[in-house]
């Protein structure tokens, strides 16, 4: 039998990072030594105190049952307490916090709660591919907001056509930004609040990289710290990058109670919650020693400085990130992002072509600082042979 895919699934390109992983494995099977800057997956281990908490929790019979609902009360209370300490924002753990199976899951499910066929979803681009795929899979129309270097990689809302604005239902935006590494000023968040109020649009902020920054004097803030944000918005957080827990699949959504409740209703129909033992470990992460965050950032800072300086010596226009562990780099003149990434592949150096994160990403590639300094230096030598 020949099975016909749904129209919506046919509209989706192959998922970028799965394709990168496939190409990487194909090279490895041929014996190529891979240095992968492709997927943003920390190579640093989860801190010991979090691992120990998980080991203890797995043995608890009470955690072996379905973890239905918003998440453990202890987890939601830990999120609320962390939010006050970190951002000075008070959240109601009963109505304004919901556990997620990683922020990707929440972002992927959220449009299903509010977007109908024909509705428009706005999203900053280049950006996380899930903004587009979640829109397509719920029958919405995706409209990218280009992020340009000359505008600090911030979107220009004045460029949105009137007919698009009239049908817009939801705005996805992400700062610190993946892939450009830009950090949004508070003034931009205030513009988002005003824009969302004026056009009756839901503001959905992807804040997965809030703790990965390099200047303690300029820590990124939460969108919800801006007056009026909770009237129009929701924010997605993840423990993946902050505590090196990408494989654990745990995060949360917080913000407007109505938005949180609607997302919860979608999740009730799609999944059975976050494994309680993982939530228990997440509590240990949020309430335990936080020195591991600064230690992680120190490692990434050394990698950033080594790699950016090396790329610039090779004549590449590499932007030094203020936050995140991504180095957004312009490709050589006359090349495309895919062509340049494919030139590097035979050397075993893997990066992400900017076009894979949206048309506005053309002309750049993304390198994730998820390899040790020694391997970064080796990668620079390999890139030199290509250039």
C-alpha positions in Angstrom: 0.0 0.0 0.0 1.0 3.6 -0.6 0.1 5.8 2.3 -0.5 9.5 1.6 0.8 11.9 4.2 -1.5 14.6 5.4 -1.4 18.0 3.7 0.0 19.6 6.8 2.8 17.1 7.2 3.7 17.5 3.5 4.1 21.2 4.1 6.9 20.7 6.6 10.5 20.4 5.4 12.7 17.7 7.0 13.4 18.8 10.6 16.7 20.6 10.5 18.5 19.0 13.4 17.4 15.5 12.5 18.9 16.1 9.1 22.1 17.4 10.6 22.3 14.3 12.9 21.8 12.1 9.8 24.6 13.7 7.9 26.9 13.6 10.9 26.3 9.9 11.4 26.8 9.2 7.7 30.2 10.8 7.9 31.1 8.9 11.1 30.2 5.7 9.4 32.8 6.5 6.8 35.4 6.9 9.5 35.5 10.8 9.5 36.4 12.3 12.9 33.5 14.6 13.6 33.7 17.9 15.4 30.1 18.9 15.7 29.0 22.5 16.3 25.5 21.7 14.9 22.9 21.0 17.5 22.8 23.1 20.7 23.3 20.1 23.0 25.6 20.8 26.0 28.6 18.5 26.3 29.0 19.4 30.0 27.5 16.9 32.5 24.4 17.5 34.6 25.6 18.7 38.1 26.0 15.9 40.6 23.4 17.2 43.1 20.7 17.0 40.4 21.7 13.5 39.4 21.7 12.3 43.0 18.2 13.8 43.5 17.0 11.9 40.4 18.6 8.6 41.6 16.7 9.0 44.9 13.4 9.9 43.3 13.4 7.0 40.8 13.2 4.6 43.8 10.1 6.3 45.2 7.0 4.3 44.4 4.8 7.4 44.6 6.6 8.7 41.5 5.9 5.6 39.4 2.3 6.6 38.5 0.9 9.0 35.9 2.1 12.6 36.7 -1.1 14.2 35.4 -1.8 17.9 35.4 0.2 21.1 35.9 3.1 19.4 37.6 4.1 18.6 41.2 3.2 21.4 43.6 6.8 21.3 44.8 8.1 21.9 41.3 5.7 24.8 40.6 6.6 26.3 43.9 10.3 26.0 43.2 9.8 27.7 39.8 7.9 30.6 41.5 10.6 31.0 44.1 13.3 30.9 41.5 11.5 33.5 39.4 11.3 35.9 42.3 15.0 35.5 43.1 16.1 35.8 39.4 13.7 38.3 37.9 11.8 39.9 40.8 8.6 38.6 39.4 6.0 36.9 41.7 4.1 34.0 40.1 1.1 32.1 41.4 2.3 28.5 41.3 -1.3 27.2 41.2 -2.4 29.3 38.2 0.6 30.8 36.4 3.0 27.9 36.2 2.8 24.6 34.2 5.4 21.9 33.9 6.5 20.9 30.4 8.2 18.0 28.8 10.9 20.5 27.8 10.1 23.9 26.4 10.0 22.5 22.8 6.9 20.5 23.7 5.1 23.5 25.2 6.0 25.7 22.2 4.8 23.0 19.8 1.5 22.5 21.6 0.7 26.1 22.4 -0.8 27.2 19.0 -3.3 24.4 19.1 -5.0 26.2 22.0 -5.6 29.5 20.1 -4.8 29.3 16.4 -7.5 28.3 13.9 -7.1 27.6 10.2 -6.4 30.9 8.4 -5.1 32.7 11.6 -1.6 34.1 11.3 1.3 33.3 13.6 4.1 35.9 13.7 7.6 34.7 14.6 11.1 36.1 14.6 13.3 34.6 11.9 15.9 33.1 11.7 14.5 31.2 14.6 13.7 27.9 16.3 12.1 25.7 13.6 9.3 24.7 16.0 7.6 28.1 15.6 6.9 27.3 12.0 6.1 23.6 12.4 3.7 24.2 15.2 1.9 26.8 13.1 1.6 24.5 10.1 0.5 21.5 12.1 -2.5 23.4 13.6 -3.5 24.8 10.2 -2.3 28.4 10.8 -0.4 30.7 8.5 3.2 31.4 9.4 4.5 35.0 8.8 8.2 35.5 9.6 9.6 38.8 11.1 13.1 39.1 9.7 15.9 39.8 12.2 18.5 42.0 10.6 22.0 42.8 11.9 21.5 46.6 11.3 18.6 46.6 13.6 20.3 44.6 16.4 18.5 41.4 15.3 15.2 42.8 16.6 12.0 42.7 14.5 10.4 45.7 13.0 6.7 45.5 13.7 6.0 48.4 11.3 6.9 46.2 8.4 4.0 43.8 9.0 1.3 44.3 6.3 -2.1 45.4 7.6 -3.9 42.3 6.3 -1.5 40.1 8.2 -1.9 42.1 11.3 -5.7 41.8 11.1 -5.4 38.0 11.1 -2.5 37.7 13.5 -3.3 35.7 16.6 0.1 34.9 18.1 3.6 36.2 18.2 6.6 34.0 18.9 9.8 35.8 19.9 13.0 34.6 21.5 15.7 36.5 23.5 18.5 35.8 24.2 18.1 34.8 20.6 18.8 31.5 18.9 20.7 31.7 16.5 21.9 35.3 16.4 22.7 35.4 20.2 21.2 38.9 20.4 19.9 40.1 23.8 16.8 42.3 23.8 16.7 45.5 25.8 13.8 46.1 28.2 12.6 48.8 25.8 11.9 46.2 23.2 9.8 44.1 25.6 7.8 47.2 26.4 7.2 47.6 22.6 6.0 44.0 22.5 3.5 44.6 25.3 2.2 47.7 23.6 2.0 45.9 20.2 0.2 42.9 21.6 -2.3 45.1 23.5 -3.0 47.3 20.4 -3.5 44.4 18.0 -5.0 41.9 20.5 -2.2 39.4 19.8 -0.8 36.8 22.3 2.9 37.3 23.0 4.8 34.0 23.5 8.4 34.5 24.6 10.9 31.6 24.3 13.3 32.3 27.2 15.3 29.1 27.1 18.7 30.9 27.2 18.1 33.4 30.0 20.9 31.9 32.2 23.6 31.5 29.5 25.2 35.0 29.4 28.7 36.4 29.7 28.5 39.7 31.5 27.0 39.5 35.0 26.3 43.2 34.9 24.0 42.8 31.9 22.0 39.7 32.7 19.0 39.0 30.4 15.7 39.6 31.9 12.2 38.0 31.6 9.6 39.4 29.4 7.2 39.0 32.3 9.2 41.6 34.3 7.7 44.3 32.1 4.4 46.0 33.2 1.5 44.6 31.3 3.3 41.5 30.0 1.2 39.1 32.0 -2.0 40.6 30.6 -1.0 39.5 27.1 1.8 36.9 27.4 3.3 33.6 28.3 6.9 32.6 28.7 8.6 29.3 28.0 11.6 28.2 30.1 13.9 25.2 30.0 16.3 23.5 32.4 18.1 22.1 29.3 20.8 24.7 28.8 20.9 26.1 32.3 21.7 22.8 34.1 22.9 20.7 31.1 19.6 18.6 31.2 18.7 18.4 27.5 17.9 14.7 27.7 15.9 15.0 30.8 13.0 16.8 29.0 11.8 19.3 31.7 10.8 22.9 31.6 7.8 25.1 32.3 5.5 27.7 30.9 4.5 30.7 33.0 2.4 33.8 32.7 -1.2 34.7 32.0 -3.5 32.2 33.8 -5.9 31.9 30.9 -3.1 31.1 28.5 -1.6 28.6 31.0 -4.9 26.9 31.5 -5.5 26.6 27.7 -2.1 25.1 27.2 -2.8 22.7 30.1 -6.0 21.6 28.4 -4.1 20.8 25.2 -1.5 18.9 27.1 -4.2 16.9 29.0 -5.3 15.5 25.6 -1.8 14.9 24.3 0.4 13.7 27.2 0.3 12.5 30.8 2.7 15.0 32.3 6.4 15.1 33.2 7.8 12.1 35.0 7.6 13.0 38.7 11.1 11.8 39.4 12.4 14.3 36.8 10.3 17.1 38.4 11.8 16.1 41.8 15.3 16.5 40.3 14.3 19.8 38.7 13.4 21.1 42.2 16.9 20.2 43.3 18.2 22.2 40.3 16.2 25.3 41.0 16.6 25.3 44.8 20.1 23.9 45.1 23.5 25.4 44.5 23.5 27.8 41.6 27.3 28.1 41.2 27.2 25.5 38.4 25.6 28.2 36.2 28.5 30.5 36.5 30.9 27.6 36.1 29.2 26.6 32.8 29.3 30.2 31.5 33.0 30.5 32.3 33.6 27.4 30.2 31.5 28.8 27.3 33.2 32.2 27.6 36.7 30.6 27.1 35.3 28.6 24.1 33.6 31.8 22.7 36.8 33.9 22.9 39.0 31.2 21.4 36.6 30.4 18.5 35.5 33.9 17.6 39.1 35.1 17.6 40.1 32.1 15.5 37.4 32.6 12.9 38.2 36.3 12.6 41.8 35.5 12.0 40.7 33.3 9.1 38.8 36.3 7.7 35.3 35.2 8.7 32.9 37.8 10.1 32.0 36.0 13.4 29.8 37.8 15.8 30.8 37.5 19.5 27.7 36.4 21.4 26.5 38.4 24.4 24.5 35.3 25.5 23.7 31.8 24.4 26.4 29.5 23.2 26.0 30.2 19.5 28.4 32.0 17.2 26.5 33.5 14.3 28.9 33.8 11.4 28.6 35.4 8.0 29.6 33.1 5.2 32.3 34.1 2.7 31.2 36.4 0.0 29.7 34.6 -3.0 28.7 31.5 -0.9 25.4 30.4 0.5 24.9 29.1 4.0 24.2 25.5 2.7 27.2 25.6 0.3 29.6 26.8 3.1 28.3 24.2 5.6 28.7 21.5 2.9 32.3 22.7 2.2 33.1 22.1 5.8 31.5 18.6 6.0 34.4 16.6 4.4 36.7 18.0 7.1 34.4 16.6 9.8 33.3 20.1 11.0 29.5 20.3 11.3 27.6 23.6 11.6 24.1 24.7 11.0 23.3 26.6 7.7 21.3 29.8 8.5 18.7 29.1 5.8 17.6 26.0 7.8 16.3 28.4 10.4 14.4 30.5 8.0 15.0 32.6 4.9 16.2 35.5 6.9 19.1 33.3 8.1 20.6 33.1 4.6 24.2 34.4 4.5 25.1 33.0 7.9 26.0 29.7 9.6 25.6 28.9 13.3 28.3 27.2 15.4 27.3 25.8 18.8 30.1 26.0 21.4 29.5 22.5 22.6 33.0 21.1 22.1 36.1 21.6 24.3 38.7 24.3 23.5 41.2 21.7 22.3 38.7 20.5 19.6 37.8 24.1 18.8 41.5 24.8 17.9 41.5 21.6 15.8 38.3 22.7 14.0 39.8 26.0 13.2 42.8 24.3 11.6 40.4 22.2 9.5 38.3 25.3 8.5 41.6 27.0 7.4 42.2 24.2 4.9 38.8 24.9 3.3 39.2 28.6 3.2 
